[in-house]
Amino acid sequence: MSSGHDRKQPPRRPANAPGMVRWYSPRLLLRMGARTAAATIVGRYSDNRPVQAALDPVGDDPLRGAHDYSSLGRGEDFWFDYVADIGDGWNATYAVASALGKPTLELDGTVTRRGRLLIMGGDEIYPAPSREEYDRRTLSAYETALPRGDVSDPPHLFALPGNHDWYDGLHTFINIFCQARRGPNGRPGRMIGGWQTRQTRSYFALKLPRNWWLCGFDVQLGDYIDAAQINFFDDIARTRMKRGDKIILCAAVPSWVLEAVRDPDATKNLRFAKQVLTRHGAQIALIVSGDLHHYSHYQEQNGEGPTMLTSGGGGAFLHPTHKLPGSLDVPWDDEPAETFTLKTRYPSRRRSYALSLRTLAFAFFNLDFALMMGLFYTVLAWFLETRSLDGGAVLRESFLKIFTYHGSVAAFWDALGDAAWRFASTVPESPEFAIFVLAGLAASIGLNMARQPVLKYGLGTLHWMAHMLALFIAYCIAVQMTAWIEPIIAANSLVFAVWLALMIVVGGLMGGLVFGLYLLVALNIFGLQWTNSFSAIRIGDYKNFLRFRIDDTGTLTVFAAKIDHVPAWRGGGPLDPPSRAEAIEPSFTIAGKKKTG
């Protein structure tokens, strides 16, 4: 394949290229909550996949929907690439796209070639799909990395939808990736930079050289595999696959990990897909997934089961790796469960743990969310102020004693105990306070993702009790600081405004600290909140993708590539020098020899 011409000038970053998504923005949280609810309803009652099948009938030729690349690579190696979880921060997405777009890339001492195929394994956009967001966060990065005029024979692109692609019912995804338009070579496809789309459905089967297949399933929002899709893959397995053919299965989520850490039935769709594809004698040799934004490599202990890779480092925020199980059992229908061992993780366990400590600075990473919490604290304190005796004077005086005591340490603790008692005694006088506190408690319990009821309710309650303690401390500090500032203010009417401002700021800092501490404890002690903890700190580094080679013996070699540091390009300046891609682990092979019998 022609590598095109070399540029004389480095590419430039679009001036409107977005940064990492601020997942804790109150406005985004409200919007995403509404979109998620709508997507669940739309996905269940307006599934687009049967419509795709009706508009693209297979008829008497099942291979019409299965793209045939088996004749390519004769006399030479066949290369293809895999990337997933794309389109969060532009810089990170471009860093990976630029590595994928290079004609050659040295990995593990081998000069690898840009793939004839590029597989996008899910979540091609964050936080939610729209044409504008796809253009800004994903398409522009790939078009900048490899302009469409730079290659004379464009590599083909196939994309699987993830849950974020499904948030509009898959409408935008279909419009971008599944439109049967006529490309420059006279065949269906849309140019995305130097890559050309080929699919007409949100799932696909690719016949690769030397008895290899690549199959990508669309499981909607993790619900189910639709009947049209089942028939499609069953026809391919029955009429086109041969006994002993090897399959690379692109899964929507690394269900083998999710089942081990939080969902006891996460592998149901994976088990069903395996059953459909292998019932006529083909074999699953490799399972690849994104969804978790890191790299992990699980190998079956006896070396007979499929290799399972998670590679979700295409541009989204990093997920932790230090809580990945060292081994896990994967149940297959009508077969004994297979035990898989974790061989490699990226980033390393130690590095992932160190990164998790950043959650303690939650308030500074998520200032708007922290200020919202400070406002919530202020409303609660206001309820107590307006309900307490003498307009809150007695309550305030008890807090001032904490800071103005003269005497022993015992006097300080007496003043602190008196303030806490008066604070608690005022609570029954404010039904508004009680209503808001109960709502906050329910939210804290709902946020906790533990499966065990004791842990779910216990940890959620402790989290909310920590917020009540933080409210008490913030109130103490705000009252004392107001007392210090009050003599300076000429107009007494401003005192209340000063107290409000101090409560919001101090409450936000305290609330952010408590929230970050909760995420840290939930992750590092209980193994919960993988996404909520690391989305808060928005780490754009530690990207990864996969490159594959099928040689003339039919052996598949897997190269796992990493980008440790993503350059912080700004504005519309030149993107030079590019980020550096290196091997995560030594390349490994999966034999292509067919099993018999």
C-alpha positions as CSV (number, residue, x, y, z in Angstrom):
1,M,0.0,0.0,0.0
2,S,1.3,3.4,-0.9
3,S,2.3,5.5,2.1
4,G,1.6,8.8,0.2
5,H,3.8,11.8,0.3
6,D,5.7,13.4,3.2
7,R,4.5,16.7,4.5
8,K,6.8,19.7,4.4
9,Q,5.1,21.4,7.3
10,P,3.8,19.8,10.5
11,P,0.0,19.6,10.9
12,R,-1.7,22.2,13.0
13,R,-4.2,21.8,15.8
14,P,-7.7,23.2,15.2
15,A,-8.3,26.3,17.2
16,N,-11.5,25.0,18.6
17,A,-10.1,21.5,19.5
18,P,-11.7,20.6,22.9
19,G,-9.9,19.5,26.1
20,M,-10.7,16.5,28.2
21,V,-14.4,16.2,29.1
22,R,-15.2,17.7,32.5
23,W,-17.3,14.7,33.7
24,Y,-18.3,16.4,37.1
25,S,-19.6,19.6,35.5
26,P,-23.1,20.0,37.1
27,R,-24.5,21.0,33.7
28,L,-23.1,17.9,32.0
29,L,-24.3,15.6,34.8
30,L,-27.8,16.8,34.3
31,R,-27.6,16.5,30.5
32,M,-26.0,13.0,30.7
33,G,-28.6,11.8,33.2
34,A,-31.4,12.8,30.8
35,R,-29.6,11.3,27.8
36,T,-28.9,8.0,29.6
37,A,-32.5,7.7,30.6
38,A,-33.7,8.6,27.1
39,A,-31.2,6.2,25.5
40,T,-32.4,3.3,27.7
41,I,-36.0,4.0,26.5
42,V,-35.0,4.5,22.9
43,G,-32.7,1.5,22.9
44,R,-35.5,-0.8,24.1
45,Y,-38.4,0.5,22.1
46,S,-36.7,1.9,19.0
47,D,-33.8,-0.4,18.2
48,N,-32.0,0.6,15.0
49,R,-30.4,-2.7,14.3
50,P,-33.4,-4.4,12.7
51,V,-33.8,-1.3,10.5
52,Q,-30.2,-1.6,9.4
53,A,-30.7,-5.3,8.5
54,A,-33.9,-4.5,6.5
55,L,-32.1,-1.8,4.5
56,D,-29.1,-4.1,3.9
57,P,-30.5,-7.5,3.2
58,V,-28.1,-10.4,3.0
59,G,-30.3,-12.5,0.7
60,D,-28.8,-15.7,-0.6
61,D,-25.2,-14.5,0.0
62,P,-24.2,-14.3,3.6
63,L,-20.8,-12.9,2.7
64,R,-22.4,-9.8,1.3
65,G,-22.3,-8.4,4.8
66,A,-19.0,-10.0,5.6
67,H,-16.2,-8.1,3.9
68,D,-13.7,-10.4,2.3
69,Y,-10.0,-9.5,2.7
70,S,-8.7,-13.1,2.4
71,S,-7.1,-12.5,-1.0
72,L,-5.0,-9.6,0.3
73,G,-1.5,-10.1,1.7
74,R,-0.6,-13.0,-0.6
75,G,3.2,-13.2,-0.5
76,E,3.4,-10.6,2.2
77,D,2.2,-10.0,5.8
78,F,-1.2,-8.7,6.4
79,W,-1.5,-5.9,9.0
80,F,-4.4,-4.4,10.8
81,D,-5.0,-2.1,13.8
82,Y,-7.4,-1.8,16.7
83,V,-8.2,1.2,18.8
84,A,-11.1,1.9,21.2
85,D,-12.5,4.6,23.5
86,I,-11.8,7.7,21.3
87,G,-12.9,11.3,21.2
88,D,-12.6,12.5,24.8
89,G,-9.6,14.9,24.8
90,W,-8.5,16.1,21.3
91,N,-4.8,16.0,22.2
92,A,-5.0,12.4,23.4
93,T,-7.1,11.3,20.4
94,Y,-4.8,12.9,18.0
95,A,-1.7,11.4,19.6
96,V,-3.1,7.9,19.0
97,A,-4.4,8.7,15.6
98,S,-1.0,10.1,14.5
99,A,0.7,6.9,15.6
100,L,-1.8,4.8,13.7
101,G,-1.4,7.0,10.6
102,K,2.3,6.6,10.3
103,P,3.4,4.4,7.4
104,T,5.7,2.4,9.7
105,L,6.2,2.2,13.5
106,E,8.9,0.4,15.4
107,L,7.5,-1.8,18.2
108,D,9.5,-4.4,20.1
109,G,12.3,-4.2,17.7
110,T,10.0,-4.9,14.7
111,V,9.2,-2.3,12.0
112,T,5.4,-2.6,11.9
113,R,3.2,-1.3,9.1
114,R,0.1,0.8,9.1
115,G,-2.8,-1.6,9.0
116,R,-4.8,-2.3,5.9
117,L,-7.8,-2.2,8.3
118,L,-8.5,0.0,11.3
119,I,-11.0,-1.4,13.8
120,M,-12.6,1.1,16.2
121,G,-13.8,-1.0,19.1
122,G,-16.5,1.2,20.7
123,D,-17.2,4.6,22.2
124,E,-16.0,6.7,19.3
125,I,-17.3,9.9,21.0
126,Y,-17.6,11.4,24.5
127,P,-19.6,12.4,26.4
128,A,-22.6,12.0,24.1
129,P,-23.1,11.7,20.3
130,S,-23.9,14.6,18.0
131,R,-22.5,15.5,14.6
132,E,-20.8,18.5,16.1
133,E,-19.1,16.5,18.9
134,Y,-18.0,13.7,16.5
135,D,-16.5,16.4,14.2
136,R,-14.7,18.3,17.0
137,R,-13.4,15.4,19.2
138,T,-12.9,12.5,16.8
139,L,-13.1,13.1,13.1
140,S,-11.0,16.3,13.1
141,A,-8.2,14.5,15.0
142,Y,-8.1,11.6,12.5
143,E,-8.2,14.0,9.5
144,T,-5.4,16.0,11.0
145,A,-3.3,12.9,11.7
146,L,-3.7,11.4,8.2
147,P,-5.3,13.7,5.6
148,R,-7.3,11.9,3.0
149,G,-5.0,13.0,0.2
150,D,-1.9,11.4,1.9
151,V,-2.7,7.8,0.8
152,S,-3.5,6.6,-2.7
153,D,-5.0,3.3,-1.4
154,P,-6.9,4.2,1.8
155,P,-7.0,1.7,4.6
156,H,-10.5,0.6,5.5
157,L,-12.2,1.5,8.8
158,F,-14.8,-0.5,10.7
159,A,-16.4,0.8,13.9
160,L,-18.4,-0.8,16.7
161,P,-20.7,1.4,18.8
162,G,-20.3,1.7,22.5
163,N,-22.7,2.9,25.1
164,H,-21.8,6.6,24.4
165,D,-22.5,6.1,20.7
166,W,-25.9,4.7,21.6
167,Y,-27.1,7.7,23.6
168,D,-29.0,9.1,20.7
169,G,-30.3,5.8,19.6
170,L,-27.3,5.2,17.3
171,H,-28.5,7.8,14.7
172,T,-25.3,9.8,14.4
173,F,-23.1,6.7,14.5
174,I,-25.0,5.2,11.5
175,N,-24.9,8.5,9.6
176,I,-21.1,8.6,10.0
177,F,-19.9,5.0,9.9
178,C,-22.7,3.0,8.1
179,Q,-23.6,5.1,5.1
180,A,-23.2,3.3,1.8
181,R,-21.9,6.3,-0.1
182,R,-19.7,6.1,-3.2
183,G,-16.1,6.9,-2.3
184,P,-13.2,7.9,-4.5
185,N,-12.7,4.3,-5.6
186,G,-16.3,3.9,-6.7
187,R,-17.2,1.7,-3.7
188,P,-19.4,2.5,-0.7
189,G,-17.7,4.4,2.1
190,R,-17.0,7.7,3.7
191,M,-13.5,9.2,4.1
192,I,-12.5,9.9,7.7
193,G,-9.1,11.4,7.1
194,G,-7.1,8.8,5.2
195,W,-9.3,5.9,6.3
196,Q,-12.4,4.8,4.4
197,T,-15.5,3.4,6.0
198,R,-17.0,0.2,4.5
199,Q,-19.8,-1.1,6.8
200,T,-23.5,-0.7,6.3
201,R,-24.4,-2.1,9.8
202,S,-23.3,-1.5,13.3
203,Y,-21.8,-5.0,13.4
204,F,-19.6,-6.8,10.9
205,A,-17.6,-10.0,10.0
206,L,-14.3,-9.7,8.2
207,K,-12.8,-12.6,6.4
208,L,-9.0,-12.2,6.8
209,P,-6.2,-14.0,5.1
210,R,-5.1,-17.6,6.0
211,N,-8.3,-18.8,7.7
212,W,-8.7,-15.9,10.2
213,W,-11.9,-14.0,10.8
214,L,-12.7,-10.8,12.7
215,C,-16.2,-10.5,14.1
216,G,-17.6,-7.4,15.8
217,F,-20.9,-7.6,17.8
218,D,-23.2,-4.7,18.7
219,V,-24.7,-5.4,22.1
220,Q,-26.6,-2.1,22.2
221,L,-26.4,-0.7,25.8
222,G,-25.3,-4.1,27.1
223,D,-28.8,-5.4,26.8
224,Y,-28.9,-8.1,24.1
225,I,-27.9,-9.2,20.6
226,D,-30.9,-8.7,18.3
227,A,-32.3,-11.5,16.1
228,A,-31.2,-10.1,12.8
229,Q,-27.6,-9.9,14.1
230,I,-27.8,-13.5,15.4
231,N,-29.0,-14.7,12.0
232,F,-26.3,-12.8,10.3
233,F,-23.4,-14.3,12.3
234,D,-25.0,-17.8,12.3
235,D,-25.2,-17.7,8.5
236,I,-21.6,-16.7,8.3
237,A,-20.5,-19.4,10.7
238,R,-22.6,-22.1,9.0
239,T,-21.9,-21.3,5.3
240,R,-18.5,-19.6,5.2
241,M,-16.4,-20.5,8.2
242,K,-14.6,-23.9,8.1
243,R,-13.8,-26.2,10.9
244,G,-10.6,-25.0,12.6
245,D,-10.9,-21.4,11.3
246,K,-9.7,-18.9,14.0
247,I,-11.8,-15.9,15.1
248,I,-10.8,-12.6,16.6
249,L,-13.9,-11.5,18.5
250,C,-14.3,-7.8,19.2
251,A,-16.5,-7.5,22.3
252,A,-18.2,-4.4,23.5
253,V,-16.9,-4.6,27.1
254,P,-14.3,-6.7,28.9
255,S,-17.0,-8.7,30.5
256,W,-14.5,-11.2,31.9
257,V,-13.2,-8.4,34.2
258,L,-16.6,-6.9,35.0
259,E,-18.0,-10.3,36.0
260,A,-15.1,-10.7,38.4
261,V,-15.4,-7.3,40.1
262,R,-19.0,-6.2,40.0
263,D,-21.5,-8.0,37.7
264,P,-22.1,-11.7,38.3
265,D,-23.7,-12.2,34.8
266,A,-21.6,-9.8,32.7
267,T,-20.4,-12.5,30.3
268,K,-23.8,-13.6,29.1
269,N,-23.5,-11.8,25.7
270,L,-19.9,-13.0,25.3
271,R,-21.0,-16.6,26.0
272,F,-23.8,-16.3,23.5
273,A,-21.6,-14.8,20.8
274,K,-19.0,-17.5,21.3
275,Q,-21.8,-20.2,21.0
276,V,-23.1,-18.7,17.7
277,L,-19.7,-18.4,16.1
278,T,-18.2,-21.8,17.2
279,R,-21.2,-24.1,16.8
280,H,-20.0,-25.2,13.3
281,G,-16.3,-25.8,14.2
282,A,-14.6,-22.5,14.2
283,Q,-12.5,-21.4,17.2
284,I,-12.3,-18.2,19.2
285,A,-8.5,-17.5,19.4
286,L,-8.6,-13.9,20.6
287,I,-11.1,-11.6,22.3
288,V,-10.4,-7.9,22.2
289,S,-12.4,-5.1,24.0
290,G,-12.3,-1.5,25.0
291,D,-14.6,0.2,27.5
292,L,-12.0,0.1,30.3
293,H,-9.5,2.8,29.4
294,H,-6.3,0.9,30.0
295,Y,-4.5,-2.2,28.7
296,S,-4.7,-5.7,30.2
297,H,-3.7,-9.1,28.9
298,Y,-5.3,-12.2,30.3
299,Q,-4.1,-15.7,29.3
300,E,-5.8,-19.0,29.9
301,Q,-3.7,-21.0,32.4
302,N,-3.4,-24.1,30.2
303,G,-2.8,-22.1,27.1
304,E,-5.8,-23.6,25.3
305,G,-8.4,-21.0,25.8
306,P,-8.6,-17.6,23.9
307,T,-6.3,-14.7,24.8
308,M,-8.3,-11.8,26.2
309,L,-7.1,-8.2,25.8
310,T,-8.5,-4.9,27.0
311,S,-7.2,-2.0,25.0
312,G,-9.3,1.1,25.6
313,G,-6.6,3.8,25.3
314,G,-7.7,5.6,22.1
315,G,-8.2,9.0,23.7
316,A,-10.4,8.8,26.7
317,F,-9.5,9.4,30.4
318,L,-7.5,6.7,32.0
319,H,-9.0,3.9,34.1
320,P,-7.1,2.3,37.0
321,T,-5.3,-1.0,36.7
322,H,-4.2,-1.6,40.3
323,K,-7.5,-3.3,41.2
324,L,-7.6,-5.7,38.3
325,P,-7.9,-9.3,39.6
326,G,-4.8,-11.4,39.2
327,S,-6.8,-14.3,38.0
328,L,-10.4,-14.9,37.1
329,D,-12.7,-17.7,36.0
330,V,-14.7,-17.3,32.9
331,P,-17.8,-19.6,32.5
332,W,-18.7,-21.0,29.1
333,D,-22.1,-22.5,28.4
334,D,-22.0,-26.3,28.6
335,E,-18.2,-26.2,29.3
336,P,-16.2,-26.0,32.5
337,A,-15.1,-22.5,33.6
338,E,-11.6,-21.5,32.4
339,T,-9.1,-19.8,34.6
340,F,-7.3,-16.8,33.2
341,T,-4.2,-15.2,34.6
342,L,-3.3,-11.5,34.3
343,K,0.0,-11.3,32.4
344,T,0.4,-7.6,31.7
345,R,-1.3,-4.4,32.8
346,Y,-0.7,-0.8,31.7
347,P,0.0,1.5,33.4
348,S,1.7,-0.6,36.1
349,R,0.0,-1.4,39.4
350,R,2.2,0.9,41.3
351,R,1.8,3.8,38.9
352,S,-2.0,3.4,38.9
353,Y,-2.1,3.5,42.7
354,A,0.0,6.6,42.8
355,L,-2.3,8.3,40.2
356,S,-5.4,7.4,42.3
357,L,-4.1,9.7,45.1
358,R,-4.9,12.7,42.9
359,T,-8.6,12.2,43.9
360,L,-7.7,14.0,47.2
361,A,-7.5,17.1,45.1
362,F,-11.0,16.5,43.7
363,A,-12.1,20.1,44.4
364,F,-9.3,21.6,42.3
365,F,-9.9,19.2,39.4
366,N,-13.7,19.9,39.5
367,L,-14.1,23.4,40.8
368,D,-17.7,23.9,39.6
369,F,-18.9,20.7,41.2
370,A,-17.1,21.6,44.4
371,L,-18.8,25.0,44.4
372,M,-22.2,23.3,43.9
373,M,-21.5,21.2,47.0
374,G,-20.5,24.4,48.8
375,L,-23.8,25.9,47.8
376,F,-25.6,22.8,49.1
377,Y,-23.8,23.1,52.4
378,T,-24.8,26.8,52.5
379,V,-28.4,26.0,52.0
380,L,-28.3,23.4,54.9
381,A,-26.6,25.9,57.2
382,W,-29.1,28.6,56.2
383,F,-31.9,26.3,57.3
384,L,-30.3,25.9,60.7
385,E,-29.6,29.7,61.0
386,T,-33.2,30.7,60.3
387,R,-34.7,28.1,62.6
388,S,-32.3,28.5,65.6
389,L,-32.9,30.9,68.5
390,D,-32.4,34.6,68.0
391,G,-31.8,34.3,64.3
392,G,-28.9,32.0,64.8
393,A,-27.1,34.2,67.4
394,V,-26.8,31.5,70.0
395,L,-25.6,29.0,67.5
396,R,-23.0,31.4,66.1
397,E,-21.8,32.4,69.6
398,S,-21.2,28.7,70.4
399,F,-19.0,28.4,67.4
400,L,-17.0,31.5,68.1
401,K,-16.0,30.1,71.5
402,I,-14.1,27.4,69.7
403,F,-11.7,30.0,68.3
404,T,-11.6,32.4,71.2
405,Y,-11.1,30.1,74.2
406,H,-8.5,31.0,76.8
407,G,-7.2,28.2,78.9
408,S,-6.4,24.5,78.7
409,V,-6.9,22.1,75.9
410,A,-9.9,20.8,77.9
411,A,-11.6,24.1,77.5
412,F,-11.2,23.9,73.7
413,W,-12.8,20.4,73.7
414,D,-15.6,21.7,75.9
415,A,-16.3,24.6,73.5
416,L,-16.2,22.2,70.5
417,G,-18.5,19.7,72.2
418,D,-20.9,22.5,73.1
419,A,-20.9,23.8,69.5
420,A,-21.6,20.3,68.1
421,W,-24.4,19.8,70.7
422,R,-26.1,23.1,69.8
423,F,-25.7,22.3,66.1
424,A,-27.3,18.9,66.5
425,S,-30.0,20.3,68.8
426,T,-31.0,22.8,66.1
427,V,-31.6,20.1,63.5
428,P,-35.1,19.0,64.8
429,E,-36.3,22.6,64.5
430,S,-35.7,22.5,60.7
431,P,-37.8,20.1,58.7
432,E,-36.2,21.5,55.5
433,F,-32.8,20.5,56.8
434,A,-34.0,17.0,57.5
435,I,-35.5,16.7,54.0
436,F,-32.3,17.8,52.3
437,V,-30.2,15.6,54.5
438,L,-32.3,12.5,53.7
439,A,-32.1,13.3,50.0
440,G,-28.3,13.6,50.3
441,L,-28.1,10.3,52.2
442,A,-30.2,8.6,49.5
443,A,-27.9,10.0,46.8
444,S,-24.8,8.8,48.6
445,I,-26.2,5.3,49.0
446,G,-27.2,5.3,45.3
447,L,-23.8,6.5,44.2
448,N,-22.2,3.5,46.0
449,M,-21.9,0.6,43.5
450,A,-21.3,-2.2,46.0
451,R,-23.2,-5.4,45.4
452,Q,-23.5,-6.4,49.1
453,P,-26.3,-4.5,50.8
454,V,-24.3,-4.1,54.0
455,L,-21.4,-2.5,52.1
456,K,-23.7,-0.5,49.9
457,Y,-25.8,1.1,52.7
458,G,-22.9,1.2,55.2
459,L,-20.4,2.9,53.0
460,G,-23.0,5.2,51.6
461,T,-24.1,6.2,55.1
462,L,-20.5,6.8,56.3
463,H,-19.9,8.9,53.2
464,W,-22.8,11.1,54.0
465,M,-21.9,11.3,57.7
466,A,-18.5,12.6,56.6
467,H,-20.3,15.3,54.6
468,M,-22.2,16.3,57.8
469,L,-19.0,16.6,59.7
470,A,-17.5,18.6,56.8
471,L,-20.6,20.9,57.0
472,F,-20.0,21.4,60.7
473,I,-16.4,22.3,60.2
474,A,-17.2,24.6,57.3
475,Y,-19.8,26.3,59.4
476,C,-17.3,26.8,62.2
477,I,-14.7,28.3,59.8
478,A,-17.2,30.6,58.0
479,V,-18.6,31.9,61.3
480,Q,-15.1,32.7,62.7
481,M,-13.9,34.3,59.4
482,T,-17.1,36.4,59.3
483,A,-16.4,37.6,62.8
484,W,-12.9,38.7,61.8
485,I,-14.2,40.5,58.8
486,E,-17.3,42.1,60.4
487,P,-15.5,45.0,62.0
488,I,-13.9,46.0,58.7
489,I,-17.3,46.2,56.9
490,A,-18.9,49.5,57.2
491,A,-22.4,48.3,56.1
492,N,-23.8,45.6,58.4
493,S,-26.1,44.5,55.6
494,L,-23.0,43.0,53.9
495,V,-22.2,40.7,56.8
496,F,-24.7,38.1,55.7
497,A,-23.5,38.2,52.1
498,V,-19.9,37.7,53.4
499,W,-21.0,34.7,55.4
500,L,-22.8,33.2,52.4
501,A,-19.7,33.6,50.2
502,L,-17.4,32.1,52.8
503,M,-19.8,29.1,53.3
504,I,-19.9,28.4,49.6
505,V,-16.1,28.6,49.2
506,V,-15.1,26.8,52.4
507,G,-18.0,24.3,52.0
508,G,-16.9,23.6,48.5
509,L,-13.3,22.9,49.6
510,M,-14.5,20.7,52.4
511,G,-17.1,18.9,50.4
512,G,-14.6,18.3,47.6
513,L,-12.1,16.8,50.0
514,V,-14.7,14.5,51.5
515,F,-15.9,13.4,48.0
516,G,-12.4,12.8,46.8
517,L,-11.5,10.9,50.0
518,Y,-14.6,8.7,49.5
519,L,-13.6,7.9,45.9
520,L,-10.1,7.0,47.1
521,V,-11.3,4.7,49.9
522,A,-14.0,3.1,47.7
523,L,-11.4,2.4,45.0
524,N,-8.4,1.4,46.9
525,I,-10.0,-0.5,49.8
526,F,-13.2,-1.8,48.4
527,G,-12.4,-2.0,44.6
528,L,-15.4,0.3,43.7
529,Q,-15.8,3.5,41.7
530,W,-13.3,2.8,38.9
531,T,-14.9,5.2,36.5
532,N,-16.1,7.8,39.0
533,S,-12.7,8.1,40.7
534,F,-10.5,8.4,37.5
535,S,-13.0,10.4,35.5
536,A,-12.7,13.0,38.2
537,I,-9.0,13.5,37.6
538,R,-9.1,13.4,33.8
539,I,-5.7,11.8,33.0
540,G,-5.1,12.1,29.3
541,D,-1.7,10.2,29.3
542,Y,-1.0,6.5,29.1
543,K,-2.8,5.8,25.8
544,N,-2.6,2.5,24.0
545,F,-3.7,0.6,20.8
546,L,-3.1,-2.7,19.1
547,R,-1.4,-3.7,15.9
548,F,-1.7,-7.2,14.3
549,R,0.2,-9.1,11.7
550,I,-0.8,-12.3,9.9
551,D,2.2,-13.9,8.3
552,D,2.4,-16.4,5.5
553,T,2.1,-19.3,7.9
554,G,-1.2,-18.0,9.3
555,T,0.4,-17.0,12.6
556,L,-1.1,-13.9,14.3
557,T,1.4,-11.6,16.0
558,V,0.0,-9.0,18.5
559,F,1.9,-5.8,19.1
560,A,0.5,-3.7,22.0
561,A,1.6,-0.1,21.7
562,K,1.6,2.7,24.4
563,I,2.0,6.4,24.5
564,D,3.1,7.4,28.0
565,H,2.9,11.1,27.6
566,V,0.5,13.1,25.4
567,P,1.9,16.5,24.5
568,A,-0.2,19.4,25.8
569,W,-0.7,21.2,22.4
570,R,-2.5,24.5,22.7
571,G,-4.4,26.7,20.4
572,G,-3.9,26.3,16.7
573,G,-0.2,25.8,16.8
574,P,1.8,23.1,14.9
575,L,1.7,19.6,16.3
576,D,5.4,19.0,16.4
577,P,7.2,17.0,17.7
578,P,4.7,14.1,17.7
579,S,4.2,11.8,20.7
580,R,6.3,8.6,20.9
581,A,4.7,5.2,20.7
582,E,6.5,2.2,22.3
583,A,5.7,-1.4,23.0
584,I,3.8,-2.2,26.3
585,E,5.1,-5.8,26.4
586,P,7.0,-8.1,24.1
587,S,4.9,-9.1,21.0
588,F,3.3,-12.5,21.3
589,T,1.9,-14.9,18.7
590,I,-1.2,-17.1,18.3
591,A,-0.6,-20.1,16.0
592,G,-2.6,-20.3,12.9
593,K,-2.4,-24.1,12.5
594,K,-5.9,-25.6,12.5
595,K,-6.9,-28.2,15.0
596,T,-8.4,-31.4,13.7
597,G,-11.0,-33.7,15.1
